[in-house]
Amino acid sequence: MDNYYKAFNKDDILNFIENVVIKGIDPMKTKEIKELRLNYPNVAQIIVEHIIREIVDVKI
C-alpha cells in the first residue's frame, strides 16, 4: 500500500487535489513508472496480484 496516496481527513484530500492533480507535483510518479517498466509486458496482471495480496494481508 506504499504506492498509493492515502487520505486520513479532508485536508489530505484537498492537498492531493491541489498538488498532485492541479499542479502535477507527483512524488510517486517516478517510482511507479520504474516498477511498471520492469514488469512489462505483464504490468496489469502484476498490479492485480499485488492488490489482492495487500487486501488478503490486511490485519483487522
PyMOL Python script that loads the backbone (N, CA, C, O; Angstrom):
from pymol import cmd

cmd.read_pdbstr("""\
ATOM      1  N   MET A   1       0.816  -1.193   0.000  1.00  0.00           N
ATOM      2  CA  MET A   1       0.000   0.000   0.000  1.00  0.00           C
ATOM      3  C   MET A   1       0.866   1.265   0.000  1.00  0.00           C
ATOM      4  O   MET A   1       0.349   2.383   0.003  1.00  0.00           O
ATOM      5  N   ASP A   2       2.178   1.074  -0.003  1.00  0.00           N
ATOM      6  CA  ASP A   2       3.065   2.237  -0.007  1.00  0.00           C
ATOM      7  C   ASP A   2       3.036   2.998  -1.329  1.00  0.00           C
ATOM      8  O   ASP A   2       3.519   4.129  -1.398  1.00  0.00           O
ATOM      9  N   ASN A   3       2.484   2.403  -2.367  1.00  0.00           N
ATOM     10  CA  ASN A   3       2.458   3.052  -3.673  1.00  0.00           C
ATOM     11  C   ASN A   3       1.167   3.799  -3.947  1.00  0.00           C
ATOM     12  O   ASN A   3       0.912   4.203  -5.081  1.00  0.00           O
ATOM     13  N   TYR A   4       0.352   3.985  -2.922  1.00  0.00           N
ATOM     14  CA  TYR A   4      -0.918   4.679  -3.076  1.00  0.00           C
ATOM     15  C   TYR A   4      -0.939   5.907  -2.177  1.00  0.00           C
ATOM     16  O   TYR A   4      -0.376   5.899  -1.083  1.00  0.00           O
ATOM     17  N   TYR A   5      -1.588   6.952  -2.648  1.00  0.00           N
ATOM     18  CA  TYR A   5      -1.798   8.110  -1.784  1.00  0.00           C
ATOM     19  C   TYR A   5      -2.917   7.771  -0.814  1.00  0.00           C
ATOM     20  O   TYR A   5      -3.942   7.211  -1.203  1.00  0.00           O
ATOM     21  N   LYS A   6      -2.716   8.110   0.437  1.00  0.00           N
ATOM     22  CA  LYS A   6      -3.715   7.838   1.460  1.00  0.00           C
ATOM     23  C   LYS A   6      -4.223   9.159   2.023  1.00  0.00           C
ATOM     24  O   LYS A   6      -3.442  10.083   2.252  1.00  0.00           O
ATOM     25  N   ALA A   7      -5.514   9.247   2.242  1.00  0.00           N
ATOM     26  CA  ALA A   7      -6.113  10.440   2.835  1.00  0.00           C
ATOM     27  C   ALA A   7      -6.780  10.035   4.141  1.00  0.00           C
ATOM     28  O   ALA A   7      -7.581   9.101   4.188  1.00  0.00           O
ATOM     29  N   PHE A   8      -6.433  10.756   5.197  1.00  0.00           N
ATOM     30  CA  PHE A   8      -6.996  10.452   6.509  1.00  0.00           C
ATOM     31  C   PHE A   8      -7.991  11.507   6.964  1.00  0.00           C
ATOM     32  O   PHE A   8      -8.680  11.336   7.969  1.00  0.00           O
ATOM     33  N   ASN A   9      -8.057  12.608   6.207  1.00  0.00           N
ATOM     34  CA  ASN A   9      -9.002  13.666   6.549  1.00  0.00           C
ATOM     35  C   ASN A   9      -9.231  14.565   5.330  1.00  0.00           C
ATOM     36  O   ASN A   9      -8.637  14.359   4.271  1.00  0.00           O
ATOM     37  N   LYS A  10     -10.081  15.540   5.495  1.00  0.00           N
ATOM     38  CA  LYS A  10     -10.445  16.448   4.402  1.00  0.00           C
ATOM     39  C   LYS A  10      -9.220  17.199   3.878  1.00  0.00           C
ATOM     40  O   LYS A  10      -9.080  17.379   2.668  1.00  0.00           O
ATOM     41  N   ASP A  11      -8.343  17.634   4.765  1.00  0.00           N
ATOM     42  CA  ASP A  11      -7.147  18.378   4.349  1.00  0.00           C
ATOM     43  C   ASP A  11      -6.237  17.531   3.463  1.00  0.00           C
ATOM     44  O   ASP A  11      -5.651  18.047   2.511  1.00  0.00           O
ATOM     45  N   ASP A  12      -6.113  16.247   3.763  1.00  0.00           N
ATOM     46  CA  ASP A  12      -5.304  15.354   2.930  1.00  0.00           C
ATOM     47  C   ASP A  12      -5.869  15.263   1.512  1.00  0.00           C
ATOM     48  O   ASP A  12      -5.118  15.262   0.537  1.00  0.00           O
ATOM     49  N   ILE A  13      -7.186  15.188   1.407  1.00  0.00           N
ATOM     50  CA  ILE A  13      -7.835  15.113   0.099  1.00  0.00           C
ATOM     51  C   ILE A  13      -7.627  16.410  -0.675  1.00  0.00           C
ATOM     52  O   ILE A  13      -7.281  16.384  -1.856  1.00  0.00           O
ATOM     53  N   LEU A  14      -7.836  17.535  -0.014  1.00  0.00           N
ATOM     54  CA  LEU A  14      -7.654  18.828  -0.673  1.00  0.00           C
ATOM     55  C   LEU A  14      -6.197  19.036  -1.098  1.00  0.00           C
ATOM     56  O   LEU A  14      -5.934  19.566  -2.177  1.00  0.00           O
ATOM     57  N   ASN A  15      -5.265  18.623  -0.259  1.00  0.00           N
ATOM     58  CA  ASN A  15      -3.848  18.730  -0.586  1.00  0.00           C
ATOM     59  C   ASN A  15      -3.512  17.875  -1.814  1.00  0.00           C
ATOM     60  O   ASN A  15      -2.766  18.314  -2.689  1.00  0.00           O
ATOM     61  N   PHE A  16      -4.049  16.681  -1.879  1.00  0.00           N
ATOM     62  CA  PHE A  16      -3.829  15.813  -3.033  1.00  0.00           C
ATOM     63  C   PHE A  16      -4.358  16.467  -4.306  1.00  0.00           C
ATOM     64  O   PHE A  16      -3.661  16.506  -5.320  1.00  0.00           O
ATOM     65  N   ILE A  17      -5.572  16.973  -4.257  1.00  0.00           N
ATOM     66  CA  ILE A  17      -6.171  17.602  -5.434  1.00  0.00           C
ATOM     67  C   ILE A  17      -5.348  18.810  -5.864  1.00  0.00           C
ATOM     68  O   ILE A  17      -5.058  18.973  -7.049  1.00  0.00           O
ATOM     69  N   GLU A  18      -4.975  19.645  -4.922  1.00  0.00           N
ATOM     70  CA  GLU A  18      -4.224  20.862  -5.243  1.00  0.00           C
ATOM     71  C   GLU A  18      -2.842  20.552  -5.823  1.00  0.00           C
ATOM     72  O   GLU A  18      -2.461  21.108  -6.853  1.00  0.00           O
ATOM     73  N   ASN A  19      -2.103  19.679  -5.172  1.00  0.00           N
ATOM     74  CA  ASN A  19      -0.718  19.453  -5.567  1.00  0.00           C
ATOM     75  C   ASN A  19      -0.546  18.410  -6.676  1.00  0.00           C
ATOM     76  O   ASN A  19       0.158  18.656  -7.655  1.00  0.00           O
ATOM     77  N   VAL A  20      -1.173  17.275  -6.526  1.00  0.00           N
ATOM     78  CA  VAL A  20      -0.958  16.200  -7.492  1.00  0.00           C
ATOM     79  C   VAL A  20      -1.809  16.406  -8.751  1.00  0.00           C
ATOM     80  O   VAL A  20      -1.296  16.343  -9.868  1.00  0.00           O
ATOM     81  N   VAL A  21      -3.103  16.652  -8.563  1.00  0.00           N
ATOM     82  CA  VAL A  21      -3.998  16.763  -9.712  1.00  0.00           C
ATOM     83  C   VAL A  21      -3.806  18.084 -10.456  1.00  0.00           C
ATOM     84  O   VAL A  21      -3.616  18.091 -11.672  1.00  0.00           O
ATOM     85  N   ILE A  22      -3.855  19.195  -9.731  1.00  0.00           N
ATOM     86  CA  ILE A  22      -3.812  20.506 -10.390  1.00  0.00           C
ATOM     87  C   ILE A  22      -2.385  20.918 -10.758  1.00  0.00           C
ATOM     88  O   ILE A  22      -2.119  21.288 -11.902  1.00  0.00           O
ATOM     89  N   LYS A  23      -1.471  20.855  -9.790  1.00  0.00           N
ATOM     90  CA  LYS A  23      -0.101  21.328 -10.037  1.00  0.00           C
ATOM     91  C   LYS A  23       0.795  20.270 -10.673  1.00  0.00           C
ATOM     92  O   LYS A  23       1.862  20.597 -11.192  1.00  0.00           O
ATOM     93  N   GLY A  24       0.378  19.021 -10.641  1.00  0.00           N
ATOM     94  CA  GLY A  24       1.179  17.957 -11.240  1.00  0.00           C
ATOM     95  C   GLY A  24       2.391  17.548 -10.421  1.00  0.00           C
ATOM     96  O   GLY A  24       3.300  16.903 -10.943  1.00  0.00           O
ATOM     97  N   ILE A  25       2.417  17.912  -9.154  1.00  0.00           N
ATOM     98  CA  ILE A  25       3.525  17.520  -8.266  1.00  0.00           C
ATOM     99  C   ILE A  25       3.198  16.126  -7.740  1.00  0.00           C
ATOM    100  O   ILE A  25       2.394  15.968  -6.821  1.00  0.00           O
ATOM    101  N   ASP A  26       3.827  15.126  -8.330  1.00  0.00           N
ATOM    102  CA  ASP A  26       3.507  13.739  -8.011  1.00  0.00           C
ATOM    103  C   ASP A  26       4.775  12.987  -7.623  1.00  0.00           C
ATOM    104  O   ASP A  26       5.436  12.413  -8.489  1.00  0.00           O
ATOM    105  N   PRO A  27       5.129  12.977  -6.332  1.00  0.00           N
ATOM    106  CA  PRO A  27       6.367  12.323  -5.905  1.00  0.00           C
ATOM    107  C   PRO A  27       6.389  10.817  -6.154  1.00  0.00           C
ATOM    108  O   PRO A  27       7.469  10.228  -6.199  1.00  0.00           O
ATOM    109  N   MET A  28       5.251  10.185  -6.313  1.00  0.00           N
ATOM    110  CA  MET A  28       5.231   8.737  -6.545  1.00  0.00           C
ATOM    111  C   MET A  28       5.338   8.380  -8.022  1.00  0.00           C
ATOM    112  O   MET A  28       5.571   7.220  -8.360  1.00  0.00           O
ATOM    113  N   LYS A  29       5.173   9.344  -8.891  1.00  0.00           N
ATOM    114  CA  LYS A  29       5.153   9.062 -10.335  1.00  0.00           C
ATOM    115  C   LYS A  29       6.430   8.370 -10.806  1.00  0.00           C
ATOM    116  O   LYS A  29       6.357   7.370 -11.519  1.00  0.00           O
ATOM    117  N   THR A  30       7.562   8.870 -10.431  1.00  0.00           N
ATOM    118  CA  THR A  30       8.831   8.299 -10.859  1.00  0.00           C
ATOM    119  C   THR A  30       8.980   6.866 -10.370  1.00  0.00           C
ATOM    120  O   THR A  30       9.427   5.997 -11.118  1.00  0.00           O
ATOM    121  N   LYS A  31       8.614   6.618  -9.139  1.00  0.00           N
ATOM    122  CA  LYS A  31       8.745   5.279  -8.565  1.00  0.00           C
ATOM    123  C   LYS A  31       7.891   4.270  -9.322  1.00  0.00           C
ATOM    124  O   LYS A  31       8.377   3.195  -9.674  1.00  0.00           O
ATOM    125  N   GLU A  32       6.648   4.591  -9.576  1.00  0.00           N
ATOM    126  CA  GLU A  32       5.753   3.649 -10.224  1.00  0.00           C
ATOM    127  C   GLU A  32       6.142   3.407 -11.668  1.00  0.00           C
ATOM    128  O   GLU A  32       6.038   2.277 -12.147  1.00  0.00           O
ATOM    129  N   ILE A  33       6.582   4.422 -12.369  1.00  0.00           N
ATOM    130  CA  ILE A  33       6.994   4.236 -13.759  1.00  0.00           C
ATOM    131  C   ILE A  33       8.149   3.248 -13.840  1.00  0.00           C
ATOM    132  O   ILE A  33       8.159   2.385 -14.718  1.00  0.00           O
ATOM    133  N   LYS A  34       9.115   3.358 -12.947  1.00  0.00           N
ATOM    134  CA  LYS A  34      10.238   2.424 -12.946  1.00  0.00           C
ATOM    135  C   LYS A  34       9.757   0.997 -12.694  1.00  0.00           C
ATOM    136  O   LYS A  34      10.208   0.063 -13.356  1.00  0.00           O
ATOM    137  N   GLU A  35       8.842   0.827 -11.738  1.00  0.00           N
ATOM    138  CA  GLU A  35       8.340  -0.507 -11.440  1.00  0.00           C
ATOM    139  C   GLU A  35       7.545  -1.071 -12.612  1.00  0.00           C
ATOM    140  O   GLU A  35       7.655  -2.260 -12.914  1.00  0.00           O
ATOM    141  N   LEU A  36       6.757  -0.248 -13.267  1.00  0.00           N
ATOM    142  CA  LEU A  36       5.958  -0.719 -14.387  1.00  0.00           C
ATOM    143  C   LEU A  36       6.844  -1.151 -15.543  1.00  0.00           C
ATOM    144  O   LEU A  36       6.566  -2.162 -16.189  1.00  0.00           O
ATOM    145  N   ARG A  37       7.899  -0.406 -15.813  1.00  0.00           N
ATOM    146  CA  ARG A  37       8.804  -0.772 -16.895  1.00  0.00           C
ATOM    147  C   ARG A  37       9.490  -2.103 -16.613  1.00  0.00           C
ATOM    148  O   ARG A  37       9.713  -2.893 -17.531  1.00  0.00           O
ATOM    149  N   LEU A  38       9.819  -2.352 -15.370  1.00  0.00           N
ATOM    150  CA  LEU A  38      10.478  -3.606 -15.019  1.00  0.00           C
ATOM    151  C   LEU A  38       9.567  -4.806 -15.246  1.00  0.00           C
ATOM    152  O   LEU A  38      10.037  -5.906 -15.533  1.00  0.00           O
ATOM    153  N   ASN A  39       8.261  -4.588 -15.118  1.00  0.00           N
ATOM    154  CA  ASN A  39       7.304  -5.686 -15.215  1.00  0.00           C
ATOM    155  C   ASN A  39       6.652  -5.818 -16.591  1.00  0.00           C
ATOM    156  O   ASN A  39       5.796  -6.682 -16.782  1.00  0.00           O
ATOM    157  N   TYR A  40       7.037  -4.987 -17.542  1.00  0.00           N
ATOM    158  CA  TYR A  40       6.448  -5.044 -18.873  1.00  0.00           C
ATOM    159  C   TYR A  40       6.750  -6.398 -19.506  1.00  0.00           C
ATOM    160  O   TYR A  40       7.887  -6.848 -19.361  1.00  0.00           O
ATOM    161  N   PRO A  41       5.880  -7.063 -20.165  1.00  0.00           N
ATOM    162  CA  PRO A  41       4.537  -6.703 -20.626  1.00  0.00           C
ATOM    163  C   PRO A  41       3.420  -7.221 -19.718  1.00  0.00           C
ATOM    164  O   PRO A  41       2.262  -7.233 -20.136  1.00  0.00           O
ATOM    165  N   ASN A  42       3.723  -7.639 -18.518  1.00  0.00           N
ATOM    166  CA  ASN A  42       2.728  -8.234 -17.624  1.00  0.00           C
ATOM    167  C   ASN A  42       2.276  -7.274 -16.527  1.00  0.00           C
ATOM    168  O   ASN A  42       1.926  -7.704 -15.428  1.00  0.00           O
ATOM    169  N   VAL A  43       2.282  -5.999 -16.818  1.00  0.00           N
ATOM    170  CA  VAL A  43       2.020  -4.986 -15.794  1.00  0.00           C
ATOM    171  C   VAL A  43       0.647  -5.161 -15.152  1.00  0.00           C
ATOM    172  O   VAL A  43       0.546  -5.176 -13.925  1.00  0.00           O
ATOM    173  N   ALA A  44      -0.397  -5.291 -15.940  1.00  0.00           N
ATOM    174  CA  ALA A  44      -1.760  -5.372 -15.390  1.00  0.00           C
ATOM    175  C   ALA A  44      -1.911  -6.580 -14.466  1.00  0.00           C
ATOM    176  O   ALA A  44      -2.488  -6.467 -13.385  1.00  0.00           O
ATOM    177  N   GLN A  45      -1.402  -7.718 -14.882  1.00  0.00           N
ATOM    178  CA  GLN A  45      -1.516  -8.919 -14.054  1.00  0.00           C
ATOM    179  C   GLN A  45      -0.761  -8.755 -12.743  1.00  0.00           C
ATOM    180  O   GLN A  45      -1.247  -9.173 -11.693  1.00  0.00           O
ATOM    181  N   ILE A  46       0.402  -8.162 -12.792  1.00  0.00           N
ATOM    182  CA  ILE A  46       1.201  -7.955 -11.581  1.00  0.00           C
ATOM    183  C   ILE A  46       0.506  -6.976 -10.636  1.00  0.00           C
ATOM    184  O   ILE A  46       0.527  -7.173  -9.421  1.00  0.00           O
ATOM    185  N   ILE A  47      -0.109  -5.926 -11.179  1.00  0.00           N
ATOM    186  CA  ILE A  47      -0.836  -4.964 -10.350  1.00  0.00           C
ATOM    187  C   ILE A  47      -2.013  -5.638  -9.658  1.00  0.00           C
ATOM    188  O   ILE A  47      -2.220  -5.438  -8.461  1.00  0.00           O
ATOM    189  N   VAL A  48      -2.778  -6.423 -10.383  1.00  0.00           N
ATOM    190  CA  VAL A  48      -3.925  -7.128  -9.800  1.00  0.00           C
ATOM    191  C   VAL A  48      -3.461  -8.073  -8.696  1.00  0.00           C
ATOM    192  O   VAL A  48      -4.059  -8.109  -7.621  1.00  0.00           O
ATOM    193  N   GLU A  49      -2.414  -8.827  -8.948  1.00  0.00           N
ATOM    194  CA  GLU A  49      -1.896  -9.749  -7.931  1.00  0.00           C
ATOM    195  C   GLU A  49      -1.416  -9.003  -6.697  1.00  0.00           C
ATOM    196  O   GLU A  49      -1.621  -9.464  -5.574  1.00  0.00           O
ATOM    197  N   HIS A  50      -0.780  -7.856  -6.895  1.00  0.00           N
ATOM    198  CA  HIS A  50      -0.306  -7.046  -5.768  1.00  0.00           C
ATOM    199  C   HIS A  50      -1.481  -6.545  -4.928  1.00  0.00           C
ATOM    200  O   HIS A  50      -1.437  -6.610  -3.699  1.00  0.00           O
ATOM    201  N   ILE A  51      -2.514  -6.053  -5.575  1.00  0.00           N
ATOM    202  CA  ILE A  51      -3.691  -5.555  -4.856  1.00  0.00           C
ATOM    203  C   ILE A  51      -4.340  -6.684  -4.067  1.00  0.00           C
ATOM    204  O   ILE A  51      -4.718  -6.493  -2.912  1.00  0.00           O
ATOM    205  N   ILE A  52      -4.472  -7.841  -4.670  1.00  0.00           N
ATOM    206  CA  ILE A  52      -5.068  -8.986  -3.969  1.00  0.00           C
ATOM    207  C   ILE A  52      -4.235  -9.360  -2.748  1.00  0.00           C
ATOM    208  O   ILE A  52      -4.788  -9.606  -1.676  1.00  0.00           O
ATOM    209  N   ARG A  53      -2.899  -9.407  -2.897  1.00  0.00           N
ATOM    210  CA  ARG A  53      -2.037  -9.729  -1.746  1.00  0.00           C
ATOM    211  C   ARG A  53      -2.203  -8.707  -0.633  1.00  0.00           C
ATOM    212  O   ARG A  53      -2.249  -9.073   0.541  1.00  0.00           O
ATOM    213  N   GLU A  54      -2.292  -7.434  -0.987  1.00  0.00           N
ATOM    214  CA  GLU A  54      -2.447  -6.381   0.017  1.00  0.00           C
ATOM    215  C   GLU A  54      -3.779  -6.521   0.757  1.00  0.00           C
ATOM    216  O   GLU A  54      -3.834  -6.357   1.976  1.00  0.00           O
ATOM    217  N   ILE A  55      -4.844  -6.821   0.025  1.00  0.00           N
ATOM    218  CA  ILE A  55      -6.158  -6.955   0.634  1.00  0.00           C
ATOM    219  C   ILE A  55      -6.195  -8.172   1.552  1.00  0.00           C
ATOM    220  O   ILE A  55      -6.714  -8.089   2.665  1.00  0.00           O
ATOM    221  N   VAL A  56      -5.662  -9.279   1.109  1.00  0.00           N
ATOM    222  CA  VAL A  56      -5.668 -10.512   1.903  1.00  0.00           C
ATOM    223  C   VAL A  56      -4.802 -10.344   3.152  1.00  0.00           C
ATOM    224  O   VAL A  56      -5.107 -10.934   4.189  1.00  0.00           O
ATOM    225  N   ASP A  57      -3.743  -9.563   3.076  1.00  0.00           N
ATOM    226  CA  ASP A  57      -2.809  -9.419   4.188  1.00  0.00           C
ATOM    227  C   ASP A  57      -3.228  -8.350   5.207  1.00  0.00           C
ATOM    228  O   ASP A  57      -2.519  -8.132   6.190  1.00  0.00           O
ATOM    229  N   VAL A  58      -4.352  -7.689   4.993  1.00  0.00           N
ATOM    230  CA  VAL A  58      -4.800  -6.641   5.913  1.00  0.00           C
ATOM    231  C   VAL A  58      -5.100  -7.250   7.279  1.00  0.00           C
ATOM    232  O   VAL A  58      -5.830  -8.235   7.389  1.00  0.00           O
ATOM    233  N   LYS A  59      -4.533  -6.657   8.300  1.00  0.00           N
ATOM    234  CA  LYS A  59      -4.769  -7.129   9.672  1.00  0.00           C
ATOM    235  C   LYS A  59      -5.903  -6.298  10.284  1.00  0.00           C
ATOM    236  O   LYS A  59      -5.797  -5.079  10.413  1.00  0.00           O
ATOM    237  N   ILE A  60      -6.969  -6.973  10.651  1.00  0.00           N
ATOM    238  CA  ILE A  60      -8.121  -6.269  11.253  1.00  0.00           C
ATOM    239  C   ILE A  60      -8.180  -6.542  12.726  1.00  0.00           C
ATOM    240  O   ILE A  60      -9.073  -6.043  13.411  1.00  0.00           O
TER     241      ILE A  60
END
""", "prot")
cmd.dss("prot")
cmd.show_as("cartoon", "prot")
cmd.util.cbc("prot")
cmd.orient("prot")
